[in-house]
């Protein structure tokens, strides 16, 4: 038997031991619940879901059934809490929506951006408080202010309603104004009765602009006293693309 130096045998033994260790480690499945110094990418229609033991979806991210890329958060019972995208309406353009807990509510969206205008809040609608003045009732043939109000603009559409009383033989000129001028004007002609006017217009200012409102009226013909009541003024979301500013 030829002489083999002891250090060579030792090295072979060490190599055999290391090979056995490598084989053993190759059979050990690494933990898949930790990501260190890396990223996870979900694409090409993939989705990431988190479900509670009952199977209800609590968190979801990825491509929705509607085809857009969306994110959703739900409560433990499975009711929607917050969604970004995933909208049936293709014009909604990745709306953010916060949902009520009640599944049976006829309209569950509590907070959202506007579906048809990318620069306004959709919900909630914002009331505009109006205050009457001494000119609410007048016999003047010169224009006087009957109601005033102001607000920070949040929504895309302005809605307002007024009623003007004109006695027999008297008519009135009425106009509603904002900071940009006259929004709408009309003539109240009901003989010894009330003329009701509703206004729905896209707003003419930018989001968060301070806007002043004024209702003005005057006697157009006749000598009686006229009176205008404010039935309500608020802003709301656009119901269609034609209403969007």
C-alpha positions in Angstrom: 0.0 0.0 0.0 1.5 3.3 -1.0 2.1 5.9 1.6 -0.6 8.6 1.8 0.2 11.6 3.9 -2.1 12.0 6.9 -3.1 15.5 6.0 -4.6 14.2 2.7 -6.8 11.7 4.5 -7.9 14.4 6.9 -8.8 16.6 4.0 -10.8 13.8 2.3 -12.7 13.2 5.6 -13.4 16.8 6.0 -14.7 17.0 2.4 -17.0 14.0 3.0 -18.4 15.6 6.1 -19.1 18.9 4.3 -20.8 17.1 1.5 -23.1 15.3 3.9 -23.9 18.6 5.6 -24.7 20.2 2.2 -27.0 17.2 1.3 -28.8 17.6 4.6 -29.3 21.3 4.2 -30.6 20.9 0.7 -33.4 18.8 2.1 -34.4 21.4 4.7 -37.3 23.7 3.4 -36.5 27.3 4.2 -39.1 29.4 6.2 -41.4 31.3 3.9 -42.9 33.7 6.4 -40.1 36.3 6.4 -38.8 38.5 3.6 -35.4 40.1 4.2 -33.7 42.6 1.9 -36.0 41.8 -1.0 -39.3 42.4 -2.6 -42.4 40.5 -3.5 -43.9 41.2 -6.9 -47.5 40.4 -7.9 -48.3 41.0 -11.6 -50.0 39.7 -14.7 -53.3 39.2 -13.0 -52.0 38.0 -9.7 -53.7 38.7 -6.4 -52.7 38.7 -2.7 -55.5 37.7 -0.3 -55.8 37.6 3.5 -58.8 35.7 4.8 -60.1 35.2 8.3 -60.9 31.6 9.5 -64.5 31.8 8.2 -63.2 32.5 4.7 -64.2 36.1 4.5 -61.7 38.3 2.6 -60.1 40.9 5.0 -57.4 42.3 2.7 -56.9 42.0 -1.1 -54.5 43.5 -3.6 -54.0 42.9 -7.3 -56.1 42.8 -10.4 -59.8 42.8 -9.7 -62.6 41.0 -11.5 -63.4 44.3 -13.2 -59.9 44.3 -14.7 -58.3 47.2 -12.9 -55.7 47.0 -10.2 -57.3 47.5 -6.8 -56.9 47.3 -3.1 -59.6 46.4 -0.5 -59.9 46.3 3.3 -62.8 44.6 5.0 -64.1 44.1 8.5 -63.9 40.7 10.2 -67.4 39.8 9.1 -66.4 40.4 5.5 -68.2 43.8 4.9 -66.2 46.3 2.9 -64.4 49.0 4.9 -62.1 50.7 2.4 -61.6 50.1 -1.3 -59.4 51.7 -3.9 -60.5 50.8 -7.4 -62.4 47.6 -8.2 -65.3 49.7 -9.4 -68.0 48.3 -11.7 -68.4 51.7 -13.4 -65.5 52.1 -15.9 -65.8 55.9 -15.5 -65.1 55.8 -11.8 -61.3 55.9 -12.4 -60.0 54.2 -9.2 -62.3 55.9 -6.7 -61.5 55.7 -3.0 -64.6 54.6 -1.0 -65.2 54.1 2.7 -68.2 51.8 3.4 -70.8 51.5 6.1 -70.9 48.4 8.2 -74.5 47.6 7.4 -74.6 45.2 4.4 -78.3 45.9 3.8 -78.0 49.7 3.7 -79.5 51.0 0.4 -76.4 53.2 -0.2 -73.4 52.0 1.8 -70.8 54.5 0.6 -70.1 57.0 3.4 -67.0 58.8 2.0 -65.7 58.9 -1.6 -64.1 61.1 -4.2 -66.1 62.2 -7.2 -66.6 59.6 -9.9 -66.7 62.1 -12.7 -64.4 64.9 -11.5 -60.9 64.1 -10.4 -60.5 67.2 -8.3 -63.5 67.1 -5.9 -64.8 65.2 -2.9 -67.9 63.1 -3.8 -69.3 62.4 -0.4 -70.3 63.6 2.0 -72.4 66.4 0.6 -71.6 69.8 2.2 -74.4 72.1 3.4 -74.0 75.8 2.9 -75.6 77.8 5.7 -77.5 80.8 4.6 -78.6 83.8 6.7 -81.5 86.1 6.0 -81.2 89.9 6.0 -83.6 92.7 6.5 -84.2 92.6 2.8 -85.8 89.2 2.8 -89.2 91.0 2.6 -89.2 94.2 0.5 -91.2 96.5 -1.8 -88.1 98.1 -3.3 -87.8 98.3 -7.1 -84.0 98.4 -6.6 -82.2 95.1 -6.0 -81.6 94.2 -2.4 -79.9 91.3 -0.7 -82.3 88.8 1.0 -79.9 85.9 1.9 -76.1 85.5 2.3 -73.8 82.6 3.0 -70.3 81.3 2.4 -68.3 78.0 2.5 -65.1 76.3 1.5 -65.9 74.4 -1.7 -65.7 70.6 -1.5 -68.0 69.1 -4.0 -68.5 69.4 -7.8 -72.1 70.4 -8.1 -74.1 73.2 -6.5 -77.8 72.7 -5.5 -80.0 75.5 -4.2 -83.8 76.1 -3.8 -85.7 79.2 -3.1 -89.4 80.3 -3.0 -90.6 83.9 -3.6 -94.0 85.2 -2.7 -95.5 87.8 -5.0 -98.9 89.4 -4.1 -101.6 89.9 -6.7 -100.5 92.3 -9.4 -96.9 92.1 -8.4 -93.9 90.3 -10.0 -90.3 90.0 -8.8 -86.8 89.7 -10.3 -84.7 87.2 -8.4 -81.1 86.2 -8.8 -78.7 83.9 -7.0 -75.0 84.8 -7.1 -71.7 83.3 -6.1 -68.2 84.8 -5.9 -68.0 84.7 -9.8 -71.2 86.5 -10.4 -74.8 85.5 -11.2 -75.4 81.7 -11.1 -79.0 82.0 -12.2 -81.8 84.6 -12.5 -85.6 84.3 -12.9 -88.9 86.1 -12.6 -91.4 85.2 -9.9 -94.9 85.7 -11.4 -97.3 83.7 -9.2 -100.3 85.9 -8.5 -100.8 86.0 -4.7 -98.6 82.8 -4.4 -95.2 81.3 -4.3 -92.7 80.7 -7.1 -90.3 77.9 -6.4 -86.9 77.8 -8.1 -84.4 74.9 -7.9 -80.8 75.3 -9.2 -78.4 72.6 -10.1 -75.1 73.8 -11.6 -71.5 72.6 -11.8 -69.4 74.7 -9.5 -67.2 77.4 -10.9 -64.4 77.5 -8.4 -61.6 75.1 -7.4 -61.6 72.6 -4.5 -61.2 74.3 -1.1 -61.9 77.8 -2.6 -63.7 80.2 -0.3 -67.0 81.1 -2.0 -69.6 83.7 -1.0 -73.3 83.3 -2.0 -76.0 85.9 -2.2 -79.7 85.8 -3.1 -81.0 89.2 -4.3 -84.4 90.3 -5.4 -86.5 93.3 -6.3 -90.1 94.3 -7.3 -90.3 94.1 -11.1 -93.9 95.4 -11.4 -96.7 96.3 -9.0 -96.5 97.9 -5.6 -96.8 95.0 -3.2 -94.1 93.6 -0.9 -92.3 90.4 -2.0 -90.6 87.9 0.2 -88.0 85.1 -0.6 -87.3 82.1 1.6 -84.3 79.9 1.3 -85.3 76.2 1.1 -81.7 74.9 1.2 -78.3 75.2 -0.4 -75.6 72.5 -0.5 -72.9 71.0 -2.8 -72.9 67.3 -3.8 -71.1 64.8 -6.1 -71.7 64.8 -9.9 -74.3 62.2 -10.9 -73.1 62.1 -14.5 -70.2 63.4 -16.6 -72.3 66.3 -17.9 -72.6 67.7 -14.4 -68.8 67.6 -13.7 -67.1 71.1 -13.8 
